[in-house]
Amino acid sequence: MELTKETLQEIDEVVPRYPDKRSAVLMVIHLIQDELGAISDETCEWIAEKLDIEPINVKELITFYPMLRETPWGKTHVRVCRTLPCALRGSYATCQKLEKKLGVKEGHVREDGEYSIEFMECLADCGEGPVVMVDEETYENIDEKEAGKLADLLLMGKLDDSAEFVSYEKGLLSETVTKAKKSSSKAKK
């Protein structure tokens, strides 16, 4: 396992923040997973040695928490909320449409490694479901029909430039910029 100097430095900075080294295990796992995409058995052993714990203690966390993984997701990872509010608004049909369009089954990575799909418990936007996340961008009200359009844009590499699909995060950013511009123009008057 090889980590960048930056990740190693972040690990060395985060561990002393905890009263006991073992308490930093989740933070260390996240830092490494952010770089490598997953936590292998070799990585479990490295983390265990670093934090003076047993490798099984690291493995238990990785197999318990759904955001931690032993094998990497695809280059583009799609998450679909399946919690009750989203399910009632059609998230299962949304997921099926994405599976069909992207050519990958839920819980798997497409053979070429480009896409993966995962059902998630609560993406924290219950009033706007079905909710779909593409990597770290959240898209709201993605029913089966919208899922087809979203997948088509994703496959063409045009989702980020789409006016029809603006992620929650980009929407917040544009609202902040608009408010700042309005405040600036009022201040000039």
VEXDREN-2710 file (C-alpha; in Angstrom, 1 decimal):
% VEXDREN-2710
k/r/px/py/pz
1/MET/0.0/0.0/0.0
2/GLU/1.4/3.4/-1.0
3/LEU/-0.1/6.6/0.3
4/THR/0.8/10.1/-0.8
5/LYS/2.9/12.3/1.5
6/GLU/-0.2/14.5/2.0
7/THR/-2.4/11.7/3.3
8/LEU/0.4/10.4/5.5
9/GLN/0.8/13.9/6.9
10/GLU/-3.0/14.2/7.5
11/ILE/-3.0/10.9/9.4
12/ASP/0.0/12.0/11.5
13/GLU/-1.9/15.2/12.3
14/VAL/-5.3/13.6/13.1
15/VAL/-4.1/10.8/15.4
16/PRO/-2.8/13.0/18.2
17/ARG/-6.1/14.9/18.4
18/TYR/-7.6/11.8/20.1
19/PRO/-7.0/10.9/23.8
20/ASP/-6.3/7.3/22.7
21/LYS/-4.8/6.4/19.3
22/ARG/-7.4/3.7/18.6
23/SER/-10.1/6.4/18.7
24/ALA/-8.8/7.8/15.5
25/VAL/-9.5/4.7/13.5
26/LEU/-12.5/5.9/11.6
27/MET/-10.8/9.2/10.6
28/VAL/-7.7/7.2/9.4
29/ILE/-10.0/4.8/7.5
30/HIS/-11.7/7.8/5.8
31/LEU/-8.5/9.5/4.9
32/ILE/-7.1/6.3/3.3
33/GLN/-10.3/5.4/1.5
34/ASP/-10.5/8.9/0.1
35/GLU/-7.2/8.3/-1.6
36/LEU/-7.3/4.6/-2.4
37/GLY/-11.0/4.1/-3.0
38/ALA/-11.3/1.1/-0.6
39/ILE/-9.6/-0.5/2.4
40/SER/-7.9/-3.8/1.6
41/ASP/-6.7/-6.5/4.1
42/GLU/-3.2/-5.1/3.7
43/THR/-4.5/-1.6/4.5
44/CYS/-6.3/-3.0/7.6
45/GLU/-3.1/-4.4/8.8
46/TRP/-1.3/-1.0/8.2
47/ILE/-3.9/0.9/10.1
48/ALA/-3.9/-1.6/13.0
49/GLU/-0.2/-1.4/13.3
50/LYS/-0.3/2.5/13.2
51/LEU/-3.0/2.6/15.9
52/ASP/-1.8/-0.3/18.1
53/ILE/-5.0/-2.3/17.6
54/GLU/-5.8/-5.7/16.0
55/PRO/-6.6/-5.8/12.2
56/ILE/-9.9/-7.4/13.1
57/ASN/-10.9/-4.2/14.9
58/VAL/-10.4/-2.3/11.6
59/LYS/-12.1/-5.0/9.5
60/GLU/-15.2/-4.9/11.8
61/LEU/-15.7/-1.2/11.1
62/ILE/-15.3/-1.6/7.4
63/THR/-17.8/-4.4/7.2
64/PHE/-20.3/-2.7/9.5
65/TYR/-20.5/0.8/8.1
66/PRO/-22.0/1.0/4.5
67/MET/-19.9/4.1/3.6
68/LEU/-16.7/2.1/4.1
69/ARG/-15.7/-0.5/1.5
70/GLU/-13.3/-3.3/0.8
71/THR/-13.4/-2.9/-3.0
72/PRO/-13.5/0.4/-4.9
73/TRP/-16.7/1.8/-6.5
74/GLY/-16.8/2.8/-10.1
75/LYS/-15.2/6.0/-11.4
76/THR/-18.7/7.5/-11.1
77/HIS/-20.7/6.3/-8.1
78/VAL/-24.5/6.7/-8.1
79/ARG/-26.4/6.4/-4.8
80/VAL/-30.2/6.1/-4.6
81/CYS/-32.1/6.7/-1.4
82/ARG/-34.4/3.8/-0.5
83/THR/-35.7/5.1/2.9
84/LEU/-39.5/5.2/3.2
85/PRO/-40.2/8.7/1.9
86/CYS/-38.1/8.2/-1.2
87/ALA/-39.4/4.6/-1.7
88/LEU/-43.0/5.9/-1.6
89/ARG/-42.2/8.4/-4.3
90/GLY/-40.6/5.7/-6.6
91/SER/-36.9/5.3/-5.7
92/TYR/-37.0/1.6/-6.5
93/ALA/-38.2/2.3/-10.1
94/THR/-35.5/5.1/-10.2
95/CYS/-32.8/2.6/-9.3
96/GLN/-34.0/0.1/-11.8
97/LYS/-34.0/2.7/-14.6
98/LEU/-30.4/3.8/-13.6
99/GLU/-29.3/0.1/-13.6
100/LYS/-30.7/-0.4/-17.1
101/LYS/-29.3/2.8/-18.6
102/LEU/-25.9/2.6/-17.0
103/GLY/-25.5/-1.2/-17.5
104/VAL/-24.8/-2.1/-13.9
105/LYS/-26.7/-3.8/-11.1
106/GLU/-27.2/-2.2/-7.8
107/GLY/-24.4/-3.1/-5.4
108/HIS/-21.9/-3.7/-8.2
109/VAL/-19.4/-2.0/-10.5
110/ARG/-19.8/-2.1/-14.2
111/GLU/-17.2/-4.4/-15.9
112/ASP/-15.3/-1.4/-17.4
113/GLY/-15.1/0.2/-13.9
114/GLU/-16.9/3.4/-15.1
115/TYR/-20.1/3.2/-13.0
116/SER/-21.5/1.7/-9.8
117/ILE/-24.9/2.0/-8.1
118/GLU/-25.7/1.6/-4.5
119/PHE/-29.0/1.8/-2.5
120/MET/-28.5/4.0/0.6
121/GLU/-30.4/4.5/3.7
122/CYS/-31.5/8.2/3.9
123/LEU/-29.6/10.8/1.9
124/ALA/-31.1/13.4/4.2
125/ASP/-33.5/15.1/1.8
126/CYS/-36.7/13.4/2.5
127/GLY/-39.0/16.1/1.3
128/GLU/-37.5/16.1/-2.2
129/GLY/-37.3/12.4/-3.0
130/PRO/-36.5/10.3/-4.8
131/VAL/-33.0/11.5/-4.1
132/VAL/-30.0/10.4/-6.2
133/MET/-26.4/11.3/-5.5
134/VAL/-23.8/11.2/-8.3
135/ASP/-20.4/11.1/-6.6
136/GLU/-20.9/13.9/-4.1
137/GLU/-23.7/15.9/-5.9
138/THR/-27.3/15.5/-4.7
139/TYR/-30.2/15.5/-7.2
140/GLU/-33.7/15.8/-6.0
141/ASN/-37.1/14.6/-7.3
142/ILE/-35.5/12.0/-9.6
143/ASP/-38.4/9.7/-10.5
144/GLU/-38.1/6.9/-13.1
145/LYS/-38.5/9.3/-16.1
146/GLU/-36.0/11.8/-14.7
147/ALA/-33.6/9.0/-13.9
148/GLY/-33.5/8.0/-17.6
149/LYS/-32.7/11.6/-18.6
150/LEU/-30.1/11.9/-15.8
151/ALA/-28.4/8.7/-16.9
152/ASP/-28.3/9.8/-20.5
153/LEU/-26.6/13.0/-19.6
154/LEU/-24.2/11.1/-17.3
155/LEU/-23.3/8.7/-20.1
156/MET/-22.7/11.6/-22.5
157/GLY/-20.5/13.4/-19.9
158/LYS/-22.9/16.3/-19.9
159/LEU/-24.5/16.1/-16.5
160/ASP/-22.3/18.8/-14.9
161/ASP/-23.3/21.2/-17.7
162/SER/-27.0/20.5/-17.6
163/ALA/-29.4/23.3/-17.0
164/GLU/-32.2/20.7/-16.3
165/PHE/-30.4/18.9/-13.5
166/VAL/-28.7/21.2/-11.0
167/SER/-27.4/19.5/-7.9
168/TYR/-28.5/20.7/-4.5
169/GLU/-24.9/21.7/-3.8
170/LYS/-24.5/23.8/-7.0
171/GLY/-27.9/25.4/-6.3
172/LEU/-26.8/26.5/-2.9
173/LEU/-23.6/27.9/-4.4
174/SER/-25.4/29.8/-7.1
175/GLU/-27.8/31.2/-4.5
176/THR/-24.9/32.4/-2.3
177/VAL/-23.2/34.1/-5.3
178/THR/-26.5/35.8/-6.3
179/LYS/-27.1/37.0/-2.8
180/ALA/-23.5/38.3/-2.6
181/LYS/-23.9/40.2/-5.9
182/LYS/-27.2/41.8/-4.7
183/SER/-25.6/42.8/-1.4
184/SER/-22.6/44.3/-3.3
185/SER/-24.8/46.3/-5.6
186/LYS/-27.0/47.6/-2.7
187/ALA/-23.8/48.7/-0.9
188/LYS/-22.6/50.6/-3.9
189/LYS/-25.9/52.6/-4.1
END
